[in-house]
């Protein structure tokens, strides 16, 4: 995570807490005047369009005041989506207890994400606990 992403997260924290929202991911992509700042949020019971609109409006004002991003950019606020690919540990933390599909070099496995470490993913499957080395994983996707 870059210093800018850390700064953006810190700016977002009070707004998220105030609304009972969780930050799933934050990414700043692009260069020059073609940058997109994407903020993915969740909350118990799911995120509404109103949640996204409200957070987008208030975060946009805060970004205008603080001006942490050089140049122009587009701000997008949304829910993570049903079949989201989980790439970062923060996303795995958010997905703990949720159904996931893990694609590996040897096949795929589905179950509830029980835990993860830097070296493995632990799933609760119908057959029991399954530990999958992270080096064998090609993709982890939310849902079955």
Backbone as numpy.savetxt, mean C-alpha at the origin, in Angstrom:
# Nx Ny Nz CAx CAy CAz Cx Cy Cz
12.60 3.39 0.82 11.76 4.57 0.82 12.65 5.81 0.82
12.31 6.75 -0.02 13.11 7.96 -0.13 12.78 8.93 1.02
13.65 9.92 1.20 13.41 10.94 2.22 12.13 11.71 1.93
11.88 11.96 0.63 10.67 12.68 0.25 9.43 11.87 0.61
9.45 10.57 0.35 8.31 9.72 0.69 8.08 9.71 2.20
9.16 9.69 2.98 9.03 9.75 4.44 8.40 11.06 4.87
8.82 12.15 4.24 8.27 13.47 4.57 6.78 13.53 4.22
6.42 12.98 3.06 5.02 12.97 2.64 4.17 12.14 3.60
4.69 11.00 4.01 3.97 10.16 4.98 3.74 10.90 6.28
4.77 11.59 6.76 4.66 12.33 8.01 3.61 13.44 7.89
3.54 14.07 6.72 2.53 15.10 6.48 1.12 14.49 6.48
1.01 13.28 5.95 -0.29 12.60 5.82 -0.83 12.05 7.14
0.07 11.67 8.04 -0.33 10.98 9.27 -1.50 11.61 10.01
-1.45 12.91 10.33 -2.57 13.49 11.08 -3.90 13.43 10.32
-3.86 13.63 9.01 -5.08 13.57 8.21 -5.67 12.16 8.22
-4.81 11.15 8.13 -5.25 9.76 8.13 -5.85 9.39 9.48
-5.14 9.72 10.55 -5.60 9.38 11.90 -6.95 10.02 12.20
-7.10 11.26 11.79 -8.34 12.00 12.03 -9.55 11.29 11.42
-9.34 10.58 10.32 -10.43 9.92 9.60 -10.49 8.40 9.82
-9.59 7.88 10.64 -9.56 6.43 10.86 -9.08 5.65 9.66
-8.23 6.29 8.85 -7.70 5.66 7.63 -6.30 5.10 7.87
-5.94 4.11 7.07 -4.61 3.52 7.10 -3.93 3.77 5.78
-2.67 4.14 5.82 -1.89 4.28 4.60 -1.41 2.91 4.17
-1.84 2.48 2.99 -1.41 1.20 2.44 -0.11 1.39 1.66
-0.07 2.43 0.85 1.13 2.70 0.06 1.10 4.15 -0.40
2.28 4.63 -0.70 2.46 5.97 -1.24 3.59 5.85 -2.25
3.35 6.34 -3.45 4.41 6.27 -4.46 4.41 7.55 -5.29
5.62 8.01 -5.58 5.81 9.16 -6.45 6.56 8.66 -7.67
5.90 8.72 -8.82 6.48 8.21 -10.06 6.61 9.33 -11.07
7.52 9.14 -12.01 7.67 10.08 -13.10 8.79 11.07 -12.86
9.01 11.90 -13.87 10.07 12.91 -13.82 9.54 14.23 -14.38
10.25 15.29 -14.04 9.89 16.61 -14.58 8.47 16.99 -14.24
7.73 17.44 -15.24 6.34 17.84 -15.05 5.37 16.69 -15.28
5.86 15.48 -15.33 5.00 14.31 -15.54 5.03 13.39 -14.32
4.93 13.97 -13.14 4.97 13.18 -11.91 3.54 12.89 -11.44
3.40 11.73 -10.81 2.13 11.34 -10.20 2.42 10.89 -8.78
1.72 11.48 -7.83 1.79 11.07 -6.44 0.53 10.25 -6.16
0.72 8.95 -5.90 -0.40 8.06 -5.62 -0.41 7.71 -4.15
-1.57 7.85 -3.55 -1.76 7.52 -2.14 -2.87 6.48 -2.08
-2.55 5.31 -1.52 -3.52 4.23 -1.39 -3.90 4.10 0.08
-5.21 4.16 0.36 -5.69 4.16 1.74 -6.71 3.05 1.96
-6.92 2.72 3.23 -7.93 1.72 3.59 -8.48 2.08 4.96
-9.58 1.46 5.32 -10.15 1.57 6.66 -11.07 0.37 6.86
-11.35 0.04 8.11 -12.29 -1.06 8.36 -13.61 -0.79 7.66
-14.12 -1.76 6.96 -15.37 -1.59 6.22 -15.17 -1.06 4.82
-13.95 -0.67 4.49 -13.64 -0.21 3.14 -13.67 1.30 2.99
-13.02 1.75 1.95 -12.88 3.17 1.64 -14.00 3.58 0.68
-14.56 4.75 0.93 -15.59 5.28 0.03 -14.96 6.32 -0.90
-15.69 6.66 -1.93 -15.25 7.72 -2.82 -15.12 9.03 -2.04
-16.03 9.23 -1.12 -16.00 10.45 -0.28 -14.71 10.53 0.54
-14.27 9.36 1.09 -13.01 9.32 1.83 -11.86 9.80 0.95
-11.83 9.28 -0.28 -10.76 9.64 -1.21 -10.82 11.11 -1.58
-12.03 11.61 -1.85 -12.19 13.02 -2.22 -11.75 13.94 -1.08
-12.22 13.63 0.14 -11.90 14.48 1.29 -10.40 14.50 1.56
-9.77 13.32 1.57 -8.34 13.27 1.83 -7.57 13.97 0.72
-7.99 13.76 -0.52 -7.32 14.40 -1.65 -7.38 15.92 -1.53
-8.53 16.44 -1.20 -8.71 17.90 -1.08 -7.81 18.46 0.04
-7.85 17.83 1.21 -7.09 18.36 2.34 -5.58 18.14 2.18
-5.20 17.01 1.64 -3.77 16.75 1.43 -3.22 17.70 0.36
-4.03 17.99 -0.65 -3.64 18.90 -1.71 -3.34 20.30 -1.15
-4.20 20.76 -0.24 -3.98 22.07 0.39 -2.67 22.05 1.17
-2.46 20.99 1.94 -1.24 20.85 2.73 0.00 20.81 1.83
-0.09 20.09 0.73 1.02 20.02 -0.22 1.31 21.38 -0.84
0.26 22.15 -1.11 0.46 23.50 -1.66 1.17 24.40 -0.66
0.83 24.25 0.62 1.46 25.08 1.66 2.92 24.67 1.88
3.15 23.38 2.07 4.49 22.86 2.37 5.39 22.81 1.14
4.81 22.56 -0.01 5.50 22.49 -1.30 6.74 21.57 -1.30
6.57 20.28 -0.89 7.73 19.39 -0.80 8.17 18.77 -2.13
7.29 18.84 -3.15 7.57 18.20 -4.43 7.95 19.25 -5.46
9.12 19.09 -6.03 9.61 20.04 -7.02 8.81 19.89 -8.31
8.38 20.99 -8.87 7.64 20.96 -10.13 6.19 20.59 -9.92
5.50 20.36 -11.03 4.09 20.01 -10.96 3.92 18.49 -10.89
2.74 18.08 -10.46 2.44 16.66 -10.31 0.93 16.51 -10.24
0.49 15.28 -10.37 -0.92 14.94 -10.22 -1.04 14.12 -8.95
-2.02 14.44 -8.11 -2.29 13.69 -6.89 -3.47 12.75 -7.12
-3.26 11.46 -6.82 -4.33 10.47 -6.92 -4.47 9.80 -5.56
-5.69 9.75 -5.04 -5.97 9.06 -3.78 -7.01 7.99 -4.07
-6.70 6.73 -3.69 -7.65 5.66 -3.97 -7.48 4.51 -2.98
-8.39 3.55 -3.07 -8.26 2.34 -2.27 -7.28 1.42 -2.99
-6.74 0.42 -2.29 -5.72 -0.42 -2.91 -6.24 -1.34 -4.01
-7.51 -1.62 -4.05 -8.05 -2.49 -5.09 -8.05 -3.95 -4.66
-8.95 -4.70 -5.24 -9.18 -6.09 -4.84 -8.02 -7.01 -5.15
-7.38 -6.85 -6.28 -6.29 -7.75 -6.69 -4.93 -7.05 -6.69
-4.73 -6.16 -5.76 -3.50 -5.39 -5.69 -2.27 -6.28 -5.53
-1.21 -5.94 -6.24 0.08 -6.61 -6.06 0.75 -5.96 -4.85
1.22 -6.79 -3.92 1.85 -6.32 -2.70 3.36 -6.40 -2.87
4.03 -5.26 -2.83 5.47 -5.22 -3.10 6.29 -4.83 -1.88
5.77 -3.96 -1.06 6.54 -3.42 0.06 6.12 -4.06 1.37
7.02 -4.05 2.34 6.70 -4.59 3.65 5.51 -3.87 4.28
5.39 -2.57 4.04 4.24 -1.82 4.57 2.93 -2.41 4.03
2.92 -2.79 2.75 1.73 -3.38 2.16 1.46 -4.77 2.75
2.53 -5.53 2.99 2.36 -6.85 3.61 1.83 -6.70 5.03
2.30 -5.70 5.75 1.80 -5.46 7.11 0.31 -5.17 7.06
-0.10 -4.33 6.13 -1.51 -4.00 5.97 -2.31 -5.25 5.61
-1.74 -6.14 4.79 -2.46 -7.32 4.29 -2.43 -8.49 5.26
-1.70 -8.38 6.37 -1.66 -9.47 7.34 -3.08 -9.77 7.81
-3.45 -11.06 7.73 -4.80 -11.49 8.09 -5.76 -11.53 6.92
-5.32 -11.05 5.77 -6.16 -11.03 4.57 -5.78 -12.18 3.64
-6.69 -12.55 2.74 -6.41 -13.58 1.74 -5.44 -13.05 0.70
-4.44 -13.88 0.37 -3.47 -13.52 -0.66 -3.19 -14.74 -1.54
-2.68 -14.46 -2.71 -2.15 -15.49 -3.60 -0.68 -15.19 -3.79
0.14 -16.22 -3.56 1.59 -16.07 -3.68 2.04 -16.89 -4.88
2.60 -16.20 -5.87 3.15 -16.87 -7.05 4.63 -17.09 -6.82
5.08 -18.33 -7.07 6.49 -18.66 -6.87 7.05 -19.29 -8.13
8.32 -19.59 -8.08 8.96 -20.27 -9.20 8.41 -21.68 -9.38
7.80 -22.23 -8.33 7.29 -23.61 -8.36 5.78 -23.72 -8.52
5.07 -22.63 -8.52 3.61 -22.66 -8.60 3.01 -21.52 -7.81
1.75 -21.71 -7.38 1.12 -20.66 -6.58 0.41 -21.26 -5.38
0.24 -20.41 -4.35 -0.38 -20.83 -3.10 -1.35 -19.74 -2.67
-2.46 -20.16 -2.07 -3.42 -19.19 -1.56 -3.67 -19.45 -0.08
-3.97 -18.41 0.63 -4.27 -18.53 2.05 -4.28 -17.16 2.70
-4.40 -17.15 4.01 -4.34 -15.90 4.77 -2.89 -15.60 5.09
-2.48 -14.37 4.84 -1.13 -13.95 5.20 -1.06 -13.88 6.71
-0.27 -14.77 7.29 -0.16 -14.86 8.74 0.94 -13.94 9.27
2.07 -13.95 8.58 3.22 -13.14 9.00 4.22 -13.10 7.87
5.26 -12.29 8.06 6.35 -12.24 7.09 7.60 -11.78 7.80
8.72 -12.19 7.25 10.03 -11.77 7.74 10.82 -11.32 6.52
12.02 -10.83 6.70 12.82 -10.48 5.53 13.13 -11.68 4.63
12.99 -12.89 5.15 13.38 -14.08 4.36 12.22 -14.98 3.97
11.03 -14.81 4.58 9.93 -15.71 4.23 8.56 -15.08 4.45
7.57 -15.67 3.78 6.17 -15.32 3.93 5.50 -16.53 4.58
4.65 -16.28 5.56 3.98 -17.37 6.25 2.48 -17.27 5.98
1.95 -18.33 5.36 0.53 -18.39 5.01 -0.18 -19.42 5.86
-1.44 -19.15 6.16 -2.32 -20.16 6.75 -3.20 -20.66 5.62
-2.98 -21.90 5.23 -3.74 -22.50 4.13 -4.68 -23.55 4.70
-5.50 -24.14 3.83 -6.40 -25.21 4.27 -5.62 -26.41 4.78
-4.40 -26.58 4.30 -3.55 -27.70 4.71 -2.72 -27.38 5.96
-2.73 -26.13 6.40 -1.96 -25.74 7.58 -1.03 -24.57 7.27
-0.01 -24.41 8.11 0.94 -23.31 7.97 1.94 -23.62 6.87
2.18 -22.64 6.01 3.12 -22.80 4.91 4.12 -21.65 4.95
5.40 -22.00 4.97 6.46 -20.98 4.94 7.08 -20.99 3.56
7.08 -19.81 2.91 7.60 -19.70 1.55 8.78 -18.75 1.56
9.96 -19.23 1.13 11.13 -18.34 1.06 10.87 -17.17 0.10
11.19 -15.97 0.51 10.95 -14.80 -0.32 11.75 -14.85 -1.62
12.89 -15.50 -1.61 13.71 -15.58 -2.83 13.01 -16.38 -3.92
12.03 -17.21 -3.57 11.29 -18.00 -4.56 10.03 -17.29 -5.06
9.65 -16.20 -4.41 8.40 -15.52 -4.73 8.59 -14.56 -5.90
7.68 -14.69 -6.87 7.70 -13.77 -8.01 6.67 -12.67 -7.87
5.58 -12.95 -7.10 4.53 -11.94 -6.91 3.63 -12.36 -5.75
3.17 -11.37 -5.00 2.16 -11.59 -3.96 1.00 -10.68 -4.31
-0.19 -11.27 -4.42 -1.36 -10.51 -4.85 -2.44 -10.64 -3.79
-3.13 -9.54 -3.50 -4.24 -9.55 -2.58 -5.38 -10.37 -3.18
-6.04 -11.18 -2.39 -7.19 -11.97 -2.86 -6.78 -13.35 -3.32
-7.79 -14.12 -3.64 -7.55 -15.52 -4.08 -7.82 -15.65 -5.56
